[in-house]
């Protein structure tokens, strides 16, 4: 039998539509993957474009911030700090003379003097022999400081370009000298030697003044520590002897100059420059940053040098450090604005300043969190020392009035105006005039202090006395004359 199917099969094929042909599963999978891959590439391109735009904008913002700082004539790096706020030629640099005196301090005194406990005002001196011995062993060094007449013209030889490795050995010596002068003034006042006591107080002011042009926070904290020692020194002196009108007038001028110095504003400007340079180096040259961070006092102790191919450059490319630098510069601008104002205006910034460090941690600005301490506490410390100085200045005016009125004590501070004070100084904590109160023996001039409450001139309780914290916080910043 012969089969003929040519015509039928041809007709069947002619009737079939190409779209009706079955699609291979392999080809279908490839098409889906191709589409997904194209979507991924498009998304990645968009992300890359957005990241690039963000990165360029962030870098531009940092450059603009740095340019604005430079335009104001302020420092932006470690090199700038060596010449800001001023340079002093060696032949006029009093800091070099201070340095010679510091080198002469008896090594035993460096450890023993800070442990000395000086009496409160007119209390008995229980360690007179030890005090006299330590003063005598450092008499030659103290004489050098007595003779300095240009303390304000000082820049200590600090290598700011060493960054966090910069050495500041003079700071410990300055505080030691302040304690030495306090010891000597105590002995002199107890012997009714008003000339010697006044000279010691003036020398202590010189120590603080020598740090006025040091643009870092730690130097200014030491400066106000010296001023606190000095006001306590003056209070003990008043309890034991009377100073002449000429001595009081000169000391009043010295204390007024010290109080008018906006030292923490300058410290914030310097800290901004230092932190900016650190973050710039961390981003632009992370190898150099790590080598600097691990630097020791000698080359033999150098350790932890990063590998030749350091992977930290990827982090730099991501903009992580630039973002941190932008946060730091903006945060420091807030600090500088706060310290440009003086108390009580600056106290309004305390909560904001305290929140900066917390915000830095919360938003992963890790270096900023390390470089930005709780500056709100520094604002309070600034207010404290201003209160101490202003109460001391006012007490000196009271003493001058008292000498002119047969040792009587005025009924109020307004009686001192205008012959002994141009106006009653403001309380740094509330802007009101300082408080004044007569005592059974003498008087007290006081500020209401950080708790913002008038506690009637209550003196701060020494930490050696155990009391509940609530009671310890109830005190005023006082200058008491029990004579």
CORVENKA-V559479 format. One record per helix or strand of 3 or more residues. SS is the DSSP state (alpha for helix, beta for strand). FROM is the first residue (numbers start at 1). TO is the last residue. If there is no record, write none. Layout:
BEGIN
ss: <SS	SS>
from: <FROM	FROM>
to: <TO	TO>
END
This chain:
BEGIN
ss: <alpha	alpha	alpha	alpha	alpha	alpha	alpha	alpha	alpha	alpha	alpha	alpha	alpha	alpha	alpha	alpha	alpha	alpha	alpha	alpha	alpha	alpha	alpha	beta	beta	alpha	beta>
from: <6	18	25	78	90	94	107	128	139	160	170	194	217	245	263	286	299	312	320	345	366	375	413	435	443	469	477>
to: <15	20	71	81	92	103	115	137	146	165	190	209	240	260	284	293	301	318	340	362	371	404	416	438	447	472	481>
END
